[in-house]
């Protein structure tokens, strides 16, 4: 059953993504087609928090590989 997650920066608490999670388990990467709202900034292939500049993940084409300690997730 899909669920909607709110992904925030672990460093400053800024809302980064609203994301549709499908399946169980950890969030290792975000598929771009499932991102409803994107508030991040992108420099080359690095995805960063727009407020504090914390590295959130690396753009890998169809998905973003999430750096695990850089986000917090709420439902």
C-alpha positions as CSV (number, residue, x, y, z in Angstrom):
1,X,0.0,0.0,0.0
2,X,1.5,3.3,-1.0
3,X,2.0,6.0,1.6
4,X,2.9,9.7,1.5
5,X,6.0,10.7,3.4
6,X,7.3,14.2,4.3
7,X,11.1,14.2,4.1
8,X,13.0,16.9,6.0
9,X,16.6,18.0,6.4
10,X,18.1,16.4,9.5
11,X,20.3,19.4,10.1
12,X,17.9,22.3,10.0
13,X,14.4,20.7,9.6
14,X,13.5,22.3,6.2
15,X,10.9,20.4,4.2
16,X,12.6,18.9,1.2
17,X,10.3,16.4,-0.4
18,X,6.7,15.1,-0.4
19,X,7.2,11.5,-1.6
20,X,5.0,8.5,-2.4
21,X,6.7,5.4,-0.8
22,X,5.7,2.0,-2.2
23,X,6.7,-1.1,-0.3
24,X,8.2,-1.8,3.1
25,X,11.6,-1.1,4.5
26,X,14.0,1.8,4.5
27,X,14.1,4.7,2.1
28,X,17.4,4.1,0.2
29,X,16.6,6.2,-2.8
30,X,13.8,8.4,-4.1
31,X,12.4,7.7,-7.6
32,X,11.9,11.0,-9.3
33,X,8.5,10.0,-10.8
34,X,7.2,9.5,-7.2
35,X,8.2,12.9,-5.9
36,X,5.1,15.1,-5.5
37,X,6.9,18.2,-4.2
38,X,10.6,19.0,-4.5
39,X,12.1,21.9,-2.5
40,X,15.8,21.0,-2.9
41,X,18.6,22.7,-4.8
42,X,20.8,20.9,-7.3
43,X,24.4,21.6,-8.1
44,X,25.7,19.2,-10.8
45,X,24.6,15.8,-9.5
46,X,24.5,16.8,-5.8
47,X,21.1,17.4,-4.2
48,X,21.3,19.9,-1.3
49,X,19.1,21.5,1.3
50,X,18.1,25.0,0.1
51,X,18.4,26.5,3.6
52,X,21.6,25.1,5.1
53,X,23.4,23.4,2.1
54,X,23.4,20.0,3.7
55,X,24.1,17.2,1.1
56,X,20.9,15.2,0.8
57,X,21.8,12.8,-2.0
58,X,23.3,12.1,-5.4
59,X,21.3,12.3,-8.6
60,X,21.6,8.9,-10.4
61,X,19.2,9.5,-13.4
62,X,15.8,8.0,-12.7
63,X,16.3,8.2,-8.9
64,X,18.1,10.1,-6.1
65,X,20.5,8.1,-3.9
66,X,19.7,9.4,-0.4
67,X,22.5,9.9,2.2
68,X,20.9,8.1,5.1
69,X,21.9,10.4,8.0
70,X,20.9,13.6,6.2
71,X,17.1,13.3,6.4
72,X,14.3,12.7,8.8
73,X,11.0,11.2,7.7
74,X,7.4,11.9,8.9
75,X,4.2,10.3,7.7
